[in-house]
């Protein structure tokens, strides 16, 4: 993990076309502005984790449903 110190108004560049700027530091919180192409998805980490969990659950086989389908096919 790369750790950088930036002051308000300073930025970092990721790759060729993503820029992250510190817009405000106040009461222990940092506000960031992110300039990136529209095709780049940007999520808060907790939301990204929730999406990944939902995807895993949706992709997991439902054994009860599979047994029911197999039973129908065998008839």
mmJSON file of the N, C-alpha and C atoms, coordinates in Angstrom:
{"data_MODEL":{"atom_site":{
"group_PDB":["ATOM","ATOM","ATOM","ATOM","ATOM","ATOM","ATOM","ATOM","ATOM","ATOM","ATOM","ATOM","ATOM","ATOM","ATOM","ATOM","ATOM","ATOM","ATOM","ATOM","ATOM","ATOM","ATOM","ATOM","ATOM","ATOM","ATOM","ATOM","ATOM","ATOM","ATOM","ATOM","ATOM","ATOM","ATOM","ATOM","ATOM","ATOM","ATOM","ATOM","ATOM","ATOM","ATOM","ATOM","ATOM","ATOM","ATOM","ATOM","ATOM","ATOM","ATOM","ATOM","ATOM","ATOM","ATOM","ATOM","ATOM","ATOM","ATOM","ATOM","ATOM","ATOM","ATOM","ATOM","ATOM","ATOM","ATOM","ATOM","ATOM","ATOM","ATOM","ATOM","ATOM","ATOM","ATOM","ATOM","ATOM","ATOM","ATOM","ATOM","ATOM","ATOM","ATOM","ATOM","ATOM","ATOM","ATOM","ATOM","ATOM","ATOM","ATOM","ATOM","ATOM","ATOM","ATOM","ATOM","ATOM","ATOM","ATOM","ATOM","ATOM","ATOM","ATOM","ATOM","ATOM","ATOM","ATOM","ATOM","ATOM","ATOM","ATOM","ATOM","ATOM","ATOM","ATOM","ATOM","ATOM","ATOM","ATOM","ATOM","ATOM","ATOM","ATOM","ATOM","ATOM","ATOM","ATOM","ATOM","ATOM","ATOM","ATOM","ATOM","ATOM","ATOM","ATOM","ATOM","ATOM","ATOM","ATOM","ATOM","ATOM","ATOM","ATOM","ATOM","ATOM","ATOM","ATOM","ATOM","ATOM","ATOM","ATOM","ATOM","ATOM","ATOM","ATOM","ATOM","ATOM","ATOM","ATOM","ATOM","ATOM","ATOM","ATOM","ATOM","ATOM","ATOM","ATOM","ATOM","ATOM","ATOM","ATOM","ATOM","ATOM","ATOM","ATOM","ATOM","ATOM","ATOM","ATOM","ATOM","ATOM","ATOM","ATOM","ATOM","ATOM","ATOM","ATOM","ATOM","ATOM","ATOM","ATOM","ATOM","ATOM","ATOM","ATOM","ATOM","ATOM","ATOM","ATOM","ATOM","ATOM","ATOM","ATOM","ATOM","ATOM","ATOM","ATOM","ATOM","ATOM","ATOM","ATOM","ATOM","ATOM","ATOM","ATOM","ATOM","ATOM","ATOM","ATOM","ATOM","ATOM","ATOM","ATOM","ATOM","ATOM"],
"id":[1,2,3,4,5,6,7,8,9,10,11,12,13,14,15,16,17,18,19,20,21,22,23,24,25,26,27,28,29,30,31,32,33,34,35,36,37,38,39,40,41,42,43,44,45,46,47,48,49,50,51,52,53,54,55,56,57,58,59,60,61,62,63,64,65,66,67,68,69,70,71,72,73,74,75,76,77,78,79,80,81,82,83,84,85,86,87,88,89,90,91,92,93,94,95,96,97,98,99,100,101,102,103,104,105,106,107,108,109,110,111,112,113,114,115,116,117,118,119,120,121,122,123,124,125,126,127,128,129,130,131,132,133,134,135,136,137,138,139,140,141,142,143,144,145,146,147,148,149,150,151,152,153,154,155,156,157,158,159,160,161,162,163,164,165,166,167,168,169,170,171,172,173,174,175,176,177,178,179,180,181,182,183,184,185,186,187,188,189,190,191,192,193,194,195,196,197,198,199,200,201,202,203,204,205,206,207,208,209,210,211,212,213,214,215,216,217,218,219,220,221,222,223,224,225],
"type_symbol":["N","C","C","N","C","C","N","C","C","N","C","C","N","C","C","N","C","C","N","C","C","N","C","C","N","C","C","N","C","C","N","C","C","N","C","C","N","C","C","N","C","C","N","C","C","N","C","C","N","C","C","N","C","C","N","C","C","N","C","C","N","C","C","N","C","C","N","C","C","N","C","C","N","C","C","N","C","C","N","C","C","N","C","C","N","C","C","N","C","C","N","C","C","N","C","C","N","C","C","N","C","C","N","C","C","N","C","C","N","C","C","N","C","C","N","C","C","N","C","C","N","C","C","N","C","C","N","C","C","N","C","C","N","C","C","N","C","C","N","C","C","N","C","C","N","C","C","N","C","C","N","C","C","N","C","C","N","C","C","N","C","C","N","C","C","N","C","C","N","C","C","N","C","C","N","C","C","N","C","C","N","C","C","N","C","C","N","C","C","N","C","C","N","C","C","N","C","C","N","C","C","N","C","C","N","C","C","N","C","C","N","C","C","N","C","C","N","C","C","N","C","C","N","C","C"],
"label_atom_id":["N","CA","C","N","CA","C","N","CA","C","N","CA","C","N","CA","C","N","CA","C","N","CA","C","N","CA","C","N","CA","C","N","CA","C","N","CA","C","N","CA","C","N","CA","C","N","CA","C","N","CA","C","N","CA","C","N","CA","C","N","CA","C","N","CA","C","N","CA","C","N","CA","C","N","CA","C","N","CA","C","N","CA","C","N","CA","C","N","CA","C","N","CA","C","N","CA","C","N","CA","C","N","CA","C","N","CA","C","N","CA","C","N","CA","C","N","CA","C","N","CA","C","N","CA","C","N","CA","C","N","CA","C","N","CA","C","N","CA","C","N","CA","C","N","CA","C","N","CA","C","N","CA","C","N","CA","C","N","CA","C","N","CA","C","N","CA","C","N","CA","C","N","CA","C","N","CA","C","N","CA","C","N","CA","C","N","CA","C","N","CA","C","N","CA","C","N","CA","C","N","CA","C","N","CA","C","N","CA","C","N","CA","C","N","CA","C","N","CA","C","N","CA","C","N","CA","C","N","CA","C","N","CA","C","N","CA","C","N","CA","C","N","CA","C","N","CA","C","N","CA","C","N","CA","C","N","CA","C","N","CA","C"],
"label_alt_id":[null,null,null,null,null,null,null,null,null,null,null,null,null,null,null,null,null,null,null,null,null,null,null,null,null,null,null,null,null,null,null,null,null,null,null,null,null,null,null,null,null,null,null,null,null,null,null,null,null,null,null,null,null,null,null,null,null,null,null,null,null,null,null,null,null,null,null,null,null,null,null,null,null,null,null,null,null,null,null,null,null,null,null,null,null,null,null,null,null,null,null,null,null,null,null,null,null,null,null,null,null,null,null,null,null,null,null,null,null,null,null,null,null,null,null,null,null,null,null,null,null,null,null,null,null,null,null,null,null,null,null,null,null,null,null,null,null,null,null,null,null,null,null,null,null,null,null,null,null,null,null,null,null,null,null,null,null,null,null,null,null,null,null,null,null,null,null,null,null,null,null,null,null,null,null,null,null,null,null,null,null,null,null,null,null,null,null,null,null,null,null,null,null,null,null,null,null,null,null,null,null,null,null,null,null,null,null,null,null,null,null,null,null,null,null,null,null,null,null,null,null,null,null,null,null],
"label_comp_id":["UNK","UNK","UNK","UNK","UNK","UNK","UNK","UNK","UNK","UNK","UNK","UNK","UNK","UNK","UNK","UNK","UNK","UNK","UNK","UNK","UNK","UNK","UNK","UNK","UNK","UNK","UNK","UNK","UNK","UNK","UNK","UNK","UNK","UNK","UNK","UNK","UNK","UNK","UNK","UNK","UNK","UNK","UNK","UNK","UNK","UNK","UNK","UNK","UNK","UNK","UNK","UNK","UNK","UNK","UNK","UNK","UNK","UNK","UNK","UNK","UNK","UNK","UNK","UNK","UNK","UNK","UNK","UNK","UNK","UNK","UNK","UNK","UNK","UNK","UNK","UNK","UNK","UNK","UNK","UNK","UNK","UNK","UNK","UNK","UNK","UNK","UNK","UNK","UNK","UNK","UNK","UNK","UNK","UNK","UNK","UNK","UNK","UNK","UNK","UNK","UNK","UNK","UNK","UNK","UNK","UNK","UNK","UNK","UNK","UNK","UNK","UNK","UNK","UNK","UNK","UNK","UNK","UNK","UNK","UNK","UNK","UNK","UNK","UNK","UNK","UNK","UNK","UNK","UNK","UNK","UNK","UNK","UNK","UNK","UNK","UNK","UNK","UNK","UNK","UNK","UNK","UNK","UNK","UNK","UNK","UNK","UNK","UNK","UNK","UNK","UNK","UNK","UNK","UNK","UNK","UNK","UNK","UNK","UNK","UNK","UNK","UNK","UNK","UNK","UNK","UNK","UNK","UNK","UNK","UNK","UNK","UNK","UNK","UNK","UNK","UNK","UNK","UNK","UNK","UNK","UNK","UNK","UNK","UNK","UNK","UNK","UNK","UNK","UNK","UNK","UNK","UNK","UNK","UNK","UNK","UNK","UNK","UNK","UNK","UNK","UNK","UNK","UNK","UNK","UNK","UNK","UNK","UNK","UNK","UNK","UNK","UNK","UNK","UNK","UNK","UNK","UNK","UNK","UNK","UNK","UNK","UNK","UNK","UNK","UNK"],
"label_asym_id":["A","A","A","A","A","A","A","A","A","A","A","A","A","A","A","A","A","A","A","A","A","A","A","A","A","A","A","A","A","A","A","A","A","A","A","A","A","A","A","A","A","A","A","A","A","A","A","A","A","A","A","A","A","A","A","A","A","A","A","A","A","A","A","A","A","A","A","A","A","A","A","A","A","A","A","A","A","A","A","A","A","A","A","A","A","A","A","A","A","A","A","A","A","A","A","A","A","A","A","A","A","A","A","A","A","A","A","A","A","A","A","A","A","A","A","A","A","A","A","A","A","A","A","A","A","A","A","A","A","A","A","A","A","A","A","A","A","A","A","A","A","A","A","A","A","A","A","A","A","A","A","A","A","A","A","A","A","A","A","A","A","A","A","A","A","A","A","A","A","A","A","A","A","A","A","A","A","A","A","A","A","A","A","A","A","A","A","A","A","A","A","A","A","A","A","A","A","A","A","A","A","A","A","A","A","A","A","A","A","A","A","A","A","A","A","A","A","A","A","A","A","A","A","A","A"],
"label_entity_id":["1","1","1","1","1","1","1","1","1","1","1","1","1","1","1","1","1","1","1","1","1","1","1","1","1","1","1","1","1","1","1","1","1","1","1","1","1","1","1","1","1","1","1","1","1","1","1","1","1","1","1","1","1","1","1","1","1","1","1","1","1","1","1","1","1","1","1","1","1","1","1","1","1","1","1","1","1","1","1","1","1","1","1","1","1","1","1","1","1","1","1","1","1","1","1","1","1","1","1","1","1","1","1","1","1","1","1","1","1","1","1","1","1","1","1","1","1","1","1","1","1","1","1","1","1","1","1","1","1","1","1","1","1","1","1","1","1","1","1","1","1","1","1","1","1","1","1","1","1","1","1","1","1","1","1","1","1","1","1","1","1","1","1","1","1","1","1","1","1","1","1","1","1","1","1","1","1","1","1","1","1","1","1","1","1","1","1","1","1","1","1","1","1","1","1","1","1","1","1","1","1","1","1","1","1","1","1","1","1","1","1","1","1","1","1","1","1","1","1","1","1","1","1","1","1"],
"label_seq_id":[1,1,1,2,2,2,3,3,3,4,4,4,5,5,5,6,6,6,7,7,7,8,8,8,9,9,9,10,10,10,11,11,11,12,12,12,13,13,13,14,14,14,15,15,15,16,16,16,17,17,17,18,18,18,19,19,19,20,20,20,21,21,21,22,22,22,23,23,23,24,24,24,25,25,25,26,26,26,27,27,27,28,28,28,29,29,29,30,30,30,31,31,31,32,32,32,33,33,33,34,34,34,35,35,35,36,36,36,37,37,37,38,38,38,39,39,39,40,40,40,41,41,41,42,42,42,43,43,43,44,44,44,45,45,45,46,46,46,47,47,47,48,48,48,49,49,49,50,50,50,51,51,51,52,52,52,53,53,53,54,54,54,55,55,55,56,56,56,57,57,57,58,58,58,59,59,59,60,60,60,61,61,61,62,62,62,63,63,63,64,64,64,65,65,65,66,66,66,67,67,67,68,68,68,69,69,69,70,70,70,71,71,71,72,72,72,73,73,73,74,74,74,75,75,75],
"pdbx_PDB_ins_code":[null,null,null,null,null,null,null,null,null,null,null,null,null,null,null,null,null,null,null,null,null,null,null,null,null,null,null,null,null,null,null,null,null,null,null,null,null,null,null,null,null,null,null,null,null,null,null,null,null,null,null,null,null,null,null,null,null,null,null,null,null,null,null,null,null,null,null,null,null,null,null,null,null,null,null,null,null,null,null,null,null,null,null,null,null,null,null,null,null,null,null,null,null,null,null,null,null,null,null,null,null,null,null,null,null,null,null,null,null,null,null,null,null,null,null,null,null,null,null,null,null,null,null,null,null,null,null,null,null,null,null,null,null,null,null,null,null,null,null,null,null,null,null,null,null,null,null,null,null,null,null,null,null,null,null,null,null,null,null,null,null,null,null,null,null,null,null,null,null,null,null,null,null,null,null,null,null,null,null,null,null,null,null,null,null,null,null,null,null,null,null,null,null,null,null,null,null,null,null,null,null,null,null,null,null,null,null,null,null,null,null,null,null,null,null,null,null,null,null,null,null,null,null,null,null],
"Cartn_x":[0.849,0.0,0.893,0.624,1.333,0.609,1.336,0.74,1.355,0.498,0.938,0.331,1.022,0.468,0.141,-1.043,-1.48,-2.185,-2.051,-2.752,-3.962,-4.837,-6.015,-5.602,-6.251,-5.952,-4.907,-4.198,-3.199,-3.856,-3.202,-3.804,-2.77,-3.285,-2.454,-3.063,-2.251,-2.727,-2.51,-3.544,-3.484,-3.591,-2.59,-2.584,-2.471,-3.087,-3.02,-4.198,-5.32,-6.529,-7.391,-6.835,-7.592,-6.841,-7.542,-6.943,-7.782,-7.123,-7.79,-7.253,-8.164,-7.794,-8.385,-7.587,-8.089,-8.799,-10.105,-10.867,-11.07,-11.067,-11.293,-10.842,-10.28,-9.945,-10.603,-11.525,-12.291,-12.791,-12.586,-13.109,-12.77,-11.538,-11.108,-11.589,-12.188,-12.64,-11.921,-11.705,-11.071,-12.087,-12.313,-13.189,-12.303,-12.642,-11.86,-12.701,-12.071,-12.686,-11.983,-12.758,-12.172,-12.575,-11.576,-11.799,-11.364,-12.325,-12.023,-12.96,-12.573,-13.467,-14.79,-15.855,-17.173,-17.205,-16.38,-16.406,-15.713,-15.095,-14.439,-15.452,-15.73,-16.638,-15.903,-16.569,-15.994,-17.021,-16.62,-17.512,-16.816,-17.597,-17.081,-16.796,-15.77,-15.349,-16.473,-17.23,-18.285,-19.391,-19.686,-20.677,-20.13,-18.877,-18.238,-18.271,-17.953,-17.986,-19.391,-20.408,-21.791,-22.194,-21.792,-22.089,-21.423,-20.168,-19.451,-20.133,-20.579,-21.271,-22.573,-23.338,-24.586,-24.3,-23.248,-22.887,-22.521,-21.77,-21.411,-22.652,-23.569,-24.8,-25.654,-25.732,-26.539,-25.928,-24.621,-23.944,-23.882,-24.121,-24.042,-25.223,-24.966,-26.061,-27.027,-28.296,-29.325,-29.619,-29.125,-29.21,-30.663,-31.546,-32.954,-33.548,-33.291,-33.815,-33.204,-31.901,-31.258,-31.851,-32.111,-32.722,-34.113,-34.863,-36.209,-36.145,-35.22,-35.067,-34.651,-33.715,-33.263,-34.423,-35.224,-36.4,-37.377,-37.597,-38.487,-37.94,-36.642,-36.016,-36.06,-35.9,-35.903,-37.276,-38.34,-39.716,-40.022],
"Cartn_y":[-1.178,0.0,1.238,2.131,3.409,4.4,5.064,6.061,7.414,8.38,9.723,10.747,11.829,12.972,14.049,14.588,15.66,16.707,17.935,19.039,19.409,20.179,20.655,21.329,20.964,21.525,20.732,19.826,19.006,17.746,17.111,15.962,14.873,13.712,12.627,12.184,11.565,11.049,9.547,8.811,7.357,6.997,6.31,6.006,7.292,7.278,8.453,9.395,8.881,9.701,9.726,9.389,9.505,10.45,11.475,12.464,12.544,12.42,12.509,13.746,14.658,15.925,16.018,16.455,16.722,18.071,18.052,19.304,19.994,19.193,19.798,18.833,19.379,18.612,19.343,18.653,19.335,18.312,18.58,17.741,16.263,15.97,14.589,13.88,14.605,14.013,14.663,13.88,14.373,14.233,15.296,15.244,15.151,14.203,13.973,14.259,14.841,14.995,14.04,13.305,12.317,12.633,12.874,13.055,11.778,11.109,9.854,9.71,8.908,8.665,8.038,8.274,7.763,6.25,5.568,4.099,3.492,4.326,3.842,3.897,2.723,2.662,3.115,3.944,4.425,4.175,3.403,3.062,3.314,3.646,3.597,2.134,1.848,0.471,-0.381,0.156,-0.637,-0.999,-0.099,-0.393,-1.423,-1.289,-2.258,-3.659,-3.756,-5.048,-5.636,-4.812,-5.288,-5.792,-5.091,-5.515,-6.858,-7.0,-8.259,-9.417,-9.185,-10.225,-10.623,-9.639,-9.931,-10.736,-10.389,-11.132,-12.576,-12.78,-14.143,-14.948,-14.336,-15.037,-15.357,-14.436,-14.661,-15.753,-15.888,-16.874,-18.254,-18.309,-19.585,-20.467,-21.735,-22.629,-22.853,-22.87,-23.176,-24.669,-25.482,-26.938,-27.404,-26.799,-27.193,-26.983,-25.825,-25.553,-26.491,-26.771,-27.683,-29.081,-29.57,-30.901,-30.928,-29.849,-29.767,-29.805,-29.078,-29.057,-30.423,-31.055,-32.391,-33.379,-33.249,-34.118,-33.941,-32.743,-32.474,-33.027,-32.909,-33.372,-34.899,-35.576,-37.034,-37.621,-36.868,-37.376,-37.468],
"Cartn_z":[0.0,0.0,0.0,-0.904,-0.965,-0.058,0.799,1.691,1.358,1.059,0.696,1.637,1.832,2.558,1.533,1.626,0.738,1.573,1.185,1.841,1.002,1.604,0.893,-0.415,-1.492,-2.808,-3.581,-2.921,-3.603,-4.147,-5.12,-5.793,-6.042,-6.397,-6.91,-8.24,-9.072,-10.353,-10.356,-10.769,-10.864,-12.343,-12.851,-14.281,-15.074,-16.258,-17.135,-16.98,-16.436,-16.52,-15.266,-14.104,-12.856,-11.93,-11.466,-10.569,-9.304,-8.152,-6.859,-6.15,-5.803,-5.181,-3.784,-2.822,-1.473,-1.544,-1.372,-1.49,-0.152,0.942,2.254,3.343,4.4,5.597,6.762,7.446,8.494,9.506,10.774,11.862,11.689,11.315,11.19,9.936,9.012,7.756,6.589,5.572,4.35,3.216,2.488,1.308,0.075,-0.779,-1.986,-3.212,-4.214,-5.524,-6.473,-7.266,-8.16,-9.586,-10.436,-11.866,-12.553,-13.21,-13.89,-15.082,-16.062,-17.195,-16.718,-17.458,-17.07,-16.977,-17.765,-17.755,-16.531,-15.698,-14.479,-13.335,-12.746,-11.604,-10.354,-9.549,-8.295,-7.197,-6.182,-5.08,-3.756,-2.737,-1.379,-1.078,-0.287,-0.033,0.545,1.504,2.13,1.128,0.192,-0.836,-1.825,-2.191,-3.085,-2.468,-1.175,-0.49,-0.491,-0.26,-0.26,-1.653,-2.686,-4.058,-4.353,-3.943,-4.167,-3.435,-2.214,-1.449,-2.132,-2.598,-3.312,-4.577,-5.288,-6.501,-6.175,-5.094,-4.695,-4.342,-3.617,-3.231,-4.457,-5.4,-6.605,-7.479,-7.452,-8.286,-7.63,-6.336,-5.621,-6.017,-6.24,-6.63,-5.465,-5.782,-4.797,-4.944,-4.026,-4.121,-4.203,-3.428,-3.447,-4.834,-5.421,-6.763,-7.794,-7.672,-8.618,-8.526,-7.327,-7.16,-7.779,-7.605,-8.177,-9.71,-10.281,-11.749,-12.252,-11.577,-11.983,-11.898,-10.849,-10.718,-11.856,-12.299,-13.426,-14.73,-14.912,-16.149,-16.236,-15.116,-15.093,-15.408,-15.179,-15.416,-16.851],
"occupancy":[1.0,1.0,1.0,1.0,1.0,1.0,1.0,1.0,1.0,1.0,1.0,1.0,1.0,1.0,1.0,1.0,1.0,1.0,1.0,1.0,1.0,1.0,1.0,1.0,1.0,1.0,1.0,1.0,1.0,1.0,1.0,1.0,1.0,1.0,1.0,1.0,1.0,1.0,1.0,1.0,1.0,1.0,1.0,1.0,1.0,1.0,1.0,1.0,1.0,1.0,1.0,1.0,1.0,1.0,1.0,1.0,1.0,1.0,1.0,1.0,1.0,1.0,1.0,1.0,1.0,1.0,1.0,1.0,1.0,1.0,1.0,1.0,1.0,1.0,1.0,1.0,1.0,1.0,1.0,1.0,1.0,1.0,1.0,1.0,1.0,1.0,1.0,1.0,1.0,1.0,1.0,1.0,1.0,1.0,1.0,1.0,1.0,1.0,1.0,1.0,1.0,1.0,1.0,1.0,1.0,1.0,1.0,1.0,1.0,1.0,1.0,1.0,1.0,1.0,1.0,1.0,1.0,1.0,1.0,1.0,1.0,1.0,1.0,1.0,1.0,1.0,1.0,1.0,1.0,1.0,1.0,1.0,1.0,1.0,1.0,1.0,1.0,1.0,1.0,1.0,1.0,1.0,1.0,1.0,1.0,1.0,1.0,1.0,1.0,1.0,1.0,1.0,1.0,1.0,1.0,1.0,1.0,1.0,1.0,1.0,1.0,1.0,1.0,1.0,1.0,1.0,1.0,1.0,1.0,1.0,1.0,1.0,1.0,1.0,1.0,1.0,1.0,1.0,1.0,1.0,1.0,1.0,1.0,1.0,1.0,1.0,1.0,1.0,1.0,1.0,1.0,1.0,1.0,1.0,1.0,1.0,1.0,1.0,1.0,1.0,1.0,1.0,1.0,1.0,1.0,1.0,1.0,1.0,1.0,1.0,1.0,1.0,1.0,1.0,1.0,1.0,1.0,1.0,1.0,1.0,1.0,1.0,1.0,1.0,1.0],
"B_iso_or_equiv":[0.0,0.0,0.0,0.0,0.0,0.0,0.0,0.0,0.0,0.0,0.0,0.0,0.0,0.0,0.0,0.0,0.0,0.0,0.0,0.0,0.0,0.0,0.0,0.0,0.0,0.0,0.0,0.0,0.0,0.0,0.0,0.0,0.0,0.0,0.0,0.0,0.0,0.0,0.0,0.0,0.0,0.0,0.0,0.0,0.0,0.0,0.0,0.0,0.0,0.0,0.0,0.0,0.0,0.0,0.0,0.0,0.0,0.0,0.0,0.0,0.0,0.0,0.0,0.0,0.0,0.0,0.0,0.0,0.0,0.0,0.0,0.0,0.0,0.0,0.0,0.0,0.0,0.0,0.0,0.0,0.0,0.0,0.0,0.0,0.0,0.0,0.0,0.0,0.0,0.0,0.0,0.0,0.0,0.0,0.0,0.0,0.0,0.0,0.0,0.0,0.0,0.0,0.0,0.0,0.0,0.0,0.0,0.0,0.0,0.0,0.0,0.0,0.0,0.0,0.0,0.0,0.0,0.0,0.0,0.0,0.0,0.0,0.0,0.0,0.0,0.0,0.0,0.0,0.0,0.0,0.0,0.0,0.0,0.0,0.0,0.0,0.0,0.0,0.0,0.0,0.0,0.0,0.0,0.0,0.0,0.0,0.0,0.0,0.0,0.0,0.0,0.0,0.0,0.0,0.0,0.0,0.0,0.0,0.0,0.0,0.0,0.0,0.0,0.0,0.0,0.0,0.0,0.0,0.0,0.0,0.0,0.0,0.0,0.0,0.0,0.0,0.0,0.0,0.0,0.0,0.0,0.0,0.0,0.0,0.0,0.0,0.0,0.0,0.0,0.0,0.0,0.0,0.0,0.0,0.0,0.0,0.0,0.0,0.0,0.0,0.0,0.0,0.0,0.0,0.0,0.0,0.0,0.0,0.0,0.0,0.0,0.0,0.0,0.0,0.0,0.0,0.0,0.0,0.0,0.0,0.0,0.0,0.0,0.0,0.0],
"pdbx_formal_charge":[null,null,null,null,null,null,null,null,null,null,null,null,null,null,null,null,null,null,null,null,null,null,null,null,null,null,null,null,null,null,null,null,null,null,null,null,null,null,null,null,null,null,null,null,null,null,null,null,null,null,null,null,null,null,null,null,null,null,null,null,null,null,null,null,null,null,null,null,null,null,null,null,null,null,null,null,null,null,null,null,null,null,null,null,null,null,null,null,null,null,null,null,null,null,null,null,null,null,null,null,null,null,null,null,null,null,null,null,null,null,null,null,null,null,null,null,null,null,null,null,null,null,null,null,null,null,null,null,null,null,null,null,null,null,null,null,null,null,null,null,null,null,null,null,null,null,null,null,null,null,null,null,null,null,null,null,null,null,null,null,null,null,null,null,null,null,null,null,null,null,null,null,null,null,null,null,null,null,null,null,null,null,null,null,null,null,null,null,null,null,null,null,null,null,null,null,null,null,null,null,null,null,null,null,null,null,null,null,null,null,null,null,null,null,null,null,null,null,null,null,null,null,null,null,null],
"auth_seq_id":[1,1,1,2,2,2,3,3,3,4,4,4,5,5,5,6,6,6,7,7,7,8,8,8,9,9,9,10,10,10,11,11,11,12,12,12,13,13,13,14,14,14,15,15,15,16,16,16,17,17,17,18,18,18,19,19,19,20,20,20,21,21,21,22,22,22,23,23,23,24,24,24,25,25,25,26,26,26,27,27,27,28,28,28,29,29,29,30,30,30,31,31,31,32,32,32,33,33,33,34,34,34,35,35,35,36,36,36,37,37,37,38,38,38,39,39,39,40,40,40,41,41,41,42,42,42,43,43,43,44,44,44,45,45,45,46,46,46,47,47,47,48,48,48,49,49,49,50,50,50,51,51,51,52,52,52,53,53,53,54,54,54,55,55,55,56,56,56,57,57,57,58,58,58,59,59,59,60,60,60,61,61,61,62,62,62,63,63,63,64,64,64,65,65,65,66,66,66,67,67,67,68,68,68,69,69,69,70,70,70,71,71,71,72,72,72,73,73,73,74,74,74,75,75,75],
"auth_comp_id":["UNK","UNK","UNK","UNK","UNK","UNK","UNK","UNK","UNK","UNK","UNK","UNK","UNK","UNK","UNK","UNK","UNK","UNK","UNK","UNK","UNK","UNK","UNK","UNK","UNK","UNK","UNK","UNK","UNK","UNK","UNK","UNK","UNK","UNK","UNK","UNK","UNK","UNK","UNK","UNK","UNK","UNK","UNK","UNK","UNK","UNK","UNK","UNK","UNK","UNK","UNK","UNK","UNK","UNK","UNK","UNK","UNK","UNK","UNK","UNK","UNK","UNK","UNK","UNK","UNK","UNK","UNK","UNK","UNK","UNK","UNK","UNK","UNK","UNK","UNK","UNK","UNK","UNK","UNK","UNK","UNK","UNK","UNK","UNK","UNK","UNK","UNK","UNK","UNK","UNK","UNK","UNK","UNK","UNK","UNK","UNK","UNK","UNK","UNK","UNK","UNK","UNK","UNK","UNK","UNK","UNK","UNK","UNK","UNK","UNK","UNK","UNK","UNK","UNK","UNK","UNK","UNK","UNK","UNK","UNK","UNK","UNK","UNK","UNK","UNK","UNK","UNK","UNK","UNK","UNK","UNK","UNK","UNK","UNK","UNK","UNK","UNK","UNK","UNK","UNK","UNK","UNK","UNK","UNK","UNK","UNK","UNK","UNK","UNK","UNK","UNK","UNK","UNK","UNK","UNK","UNK","UNK","UNK","UNK","UNK","UNK","UNK","UNK","UNK","UNK","UNK","UNK","UNK","UNK","UNK","UNK","UNK","UNK","UNK","UNK","UNK","UNK","UNK","UNK","UNK","UNK","UNK","UNK","UNK","UNK","UNK","UNK","UNK","UNK","UNK","UNK","UNK","UNK","UNK","UNK","UNK","UNK","UNK","UNK","UNK","UNK","UNK","UNK","UNK","UNK","UNK","UNK","UNK","UNK","UNK","UNK","UNK","UNK","UNK","UNK","UNK","UNK","UNK","UNK","UNK","UNK","UNK","UNK","UNK","UNK"],
"auth_asym_id":["A","A","A","A","A","A","A","A","A","A","A","A","A","A","A","A","A","A","A","A","A","A","A","A","A","A","A","A","A","A","A","A","A","A","A","A","A","A","A","A","A","A","A","A","A","A","A","A","A","A","A","A","A","A","A","A","A","A","A","A","A","A","A","A","A","A","A","A","A","A","A","A","A","A","A","A","A","A","A","A","A","A","A","A","A","A","A","A","A","A","A","A","A","A","A","A","A","A","A","A","A","A","A","A","A","A","A","A","A","A","A","A","A","A","A","A","A","A","A","A","A","A","A","A","A","A","A","A","A","A","A","A","A","A","A","A","A","A","A","A","A","A","A","A","A","A","A","A","A","A","A","A","A","A","A","A","A","A","A","A","A","A","A","A","A","A","A","A","A","A","A","A","A","A","A","A","A","A","A","A","A","A","A","A","A","A","A","A","A","A","A","A","A","A","A","A","A","A","A","A","A","A","A","A","A","A","A","A","A","A","A","A","A","A","A","A","A","A","A","A","A","A","A","A","A"],
"auth_atom_id":["N","CA","C","N","CA","C","N","CA","C","N","CA","C","N","CA","C","N","CA","C","N","CA","C","N","CA","C","N","CA","C","N","CA","C","N","CA","C","N","CA","C","N","CA","C","N","CA","C","N","CA","C","N","CA","C","N","CA","C","N","CA","C","N","CA","C","N","CA","C","N","CA","C","N","CA","C","N","CA","C","N","CA","C","N","CA","C","N","CA","C","N","CA","C","N","CA","C","N","CA","C","N","CA","C","N","CA","C","N","CA","C","N","CA","C","N","CA","C","N","CA","C","N","CA","C","N","CA","C","N","CA","C","N","CA","C","N","CA","C","N","CA","C","N","CA","C","N","CA","C","N","CA","C","N","CA","C","N","CA","C","N","CA","C","N","CA","C","N","CA","C","N","CA","C","N","CA","C","N","CA","C","N","CA","C","N","CA","C","N","CA","C","N","CA","C","N","CA","C","N","CA","C","N","CA","C","N","CA","C","N","CA","C","N","CA","C","N","CA","C","N","CA","C","N","CA","C","N","CA","C","N","CA","C","N","CA","C","N","CA","C","N","CA","C","N","CA","C","N","CA","C","N","CA","C","N","CA","C","N","CA","C"],
"pdbx_PDB_model_num":[1,1,1,1,1,1,1,1,1,1,1,1,1,1,1,1,1,1,1,1,1,1,1,1,1,1,1,1,1,1,1,1,1,1,1,1,1,1,1,1,1,1,1,1,1,1,1,1,1,1,1,1,1,1,1,1,1,1,1,1,1,1,1,1,1,1,1,1,1,1,1,1,1,1,1,1,1,1,1,1,1,1,1,1,1,1,1,1,1,1,1,1,1,1,1,1,1,1,1,1,1,1,1,1,1,1,1,1,1,1,1,1,1,1,1,1,1,1,1,1,1,1,1,1,1,1,1,1,1,1,1,1,1,1,1,1,1,1,1,1,1,1,1,1,1,1,1,1,1,1,1,1,1,1,1,1,1,1,1,1,1,1,1,1,1,1,1,1,1,1,1,1,1,1,1,1,1,1,1,1,1,1,1,1,1,1,1,1,1,1,1,1,1,1,1,1,1,1,1,1,1,1,1,1,1,1,1,1,1,1,1,1,1,1,1,1,1,1,1,1,1,1,1,1,1]
}}}
